[in-house]
Amino acid sequence: MSDAAKLDAVRQLLQNAFPKGTIQEDADPDEIGRRFTVTCQGARYITVISREFLDSHAPERIADKLNSFLLIEHLRDMKDTTVIVTNGGLSL
């Protein structure tokens, strides 16, 4: 599957979790993967999805895996803190 489909899966998960938010996607400055910044009601939620994670999961499995890591809950609790996703889970 293409990277575009995998990135779309991440984008859709974030849009569903923050329906009033705007999502910006760009290259992670540390070149770990792709950085997603959600701005919603004055708050910023930032996650970096590692290349390792994207390469290891099919697009249709990405949302379930991110949900199993409780990514959205961690983002909501840690405004303005970058949450990094790897195959091993979440880190700061």
C-alpha positions as CSV (number, residue, x, y, z in Angstrom):
1,M,0.0,0.0,0.0
2,S,1.1,3.6,-0.6
3,D,2.3,5.9,2.1
4,A,-0.5,8.3,1.0
5,A,-3.1,5.8,2.2
6,K,-1.3,5.3,5.5
7,L,-1.0,9.0,6.1
8,D,-4.7,9.4,5.1
9,A,-5.6,6.8,7.8
10,V,-3.7,8.9,10.5
11,R,-5.3,12.1,9.2
12,Q,-8.8,10.6,9.4
13,L,-8.3,9.3,12.9
14,L,-7.2,12.8,14.0
15,Q,-10.0,14.5,12.2
16,N,-12.6,12.2,13.8
17,A,-11.0,12.9,17.3
18,F,-10.8,16.6,16.8
19,P,-13.7,17.4,14.3
20,K,-13.4,21.2,14.8
21,G,-9.6,21.1,14.5
22,T,-7.3,21.9,11.6
23,I,-4.5,19.4,10.8
24,Q,-1.1,20.4,9.5
25,E,1.2,17.6,8.3
26,D,4.9,18.0,7.6
27,A,8.2,16.2,7.8
28,D,9.5,15.7,11.3
29,P,12.6,17.9,11.8
30,D,14.4,14.9,13.4
31,E,13.5,12.8,10.3
32,I,11.8,10.1,12.4
33,G,8.6,10.2,10.3
34,R,5.7,12.5,9.7
35,R,4.6,15.2,12.1
36,F,0.9,16.0,12.5
37,T,-0.2,19.1,14.4
38,V,-3.8,19.6,15.3
39,T,-5.0,23.0,16.3
40,C,-8.4,23.0,18.0
41,Q,-10.0,25.7,20.1
42,G,-6.7,27.4,20.9
43,A,-4.8,24.2,21.8
44,R,-2.2,22.3,19.9
45,Y,-1.8,18.5,19.8
46,I,1.3,17.2,18.2
47,T,2.3,13.7,17.2
48,V,5.1,12.2,15.1
49,I,4.2,8.9,13.4
50,S,7.5,7.1,12.9
51,R,8.6,5.7,9.5
52,E,9.0,2.3,11.3
53,F,5.3,2.4,12.4
54,L,4.1,3.4,8.9
55,D,6.2,0.8,7.2
56,S,4.9,-2.0,9.5
57,H,1.2,-1.4,9.3
58,A,-1.4,-1.6,6.5
59,P,-3.6,1.5,6.2
60,E,-6.7,-0.4,7.4
61,R,-4.9,-1.4,10.7
62,I,-3.4,2.0,11.5
63,A,-6.4,3.5,13.4
64,D,-6.9,0.3,15.5
65,K,-3.2,0.2,16.4
66,L,-3.1,3.9,17.3
67,N,-6.3,3.5,19.4
68,S,-4.7,0.5,21.2
69,F,-1.8,2.9,22.1
70,L,-4.4,5.4,23.4
71,L,-2.9,8.1,21.2
72,I,-5.9,10.4,21.2
73,E,-6.2,10.3,25.0
74,H,-2.5,11.0,25.4
75,L,-2.6,13.9,23.0
76,R,-5.6,15.5,24.8
77,D,-3.7,15.2,28.1
78,M,-0.4,16.5,26.8
79,K,-1.2,19.7,24.8
80,D,1.8,21.2,23.1
81,T,3.9,18.1,23.9
82,T,5.0,16.0,21.0
83,V,3.9,12.3,21.3
84,I,6.0,10.0,19.2
85,V,4.5,6.7,17.8
86,T,6.8,3.8,17.1
87,N,6.1,0.0,16.9
88,G,6.9,-0.2,20.6
89,G,4.2,2.3,21.6
90,L,4.2,6.0,22.6
91,S,7.0,8.2,23.9
92,L,7.7,11.8,24.5
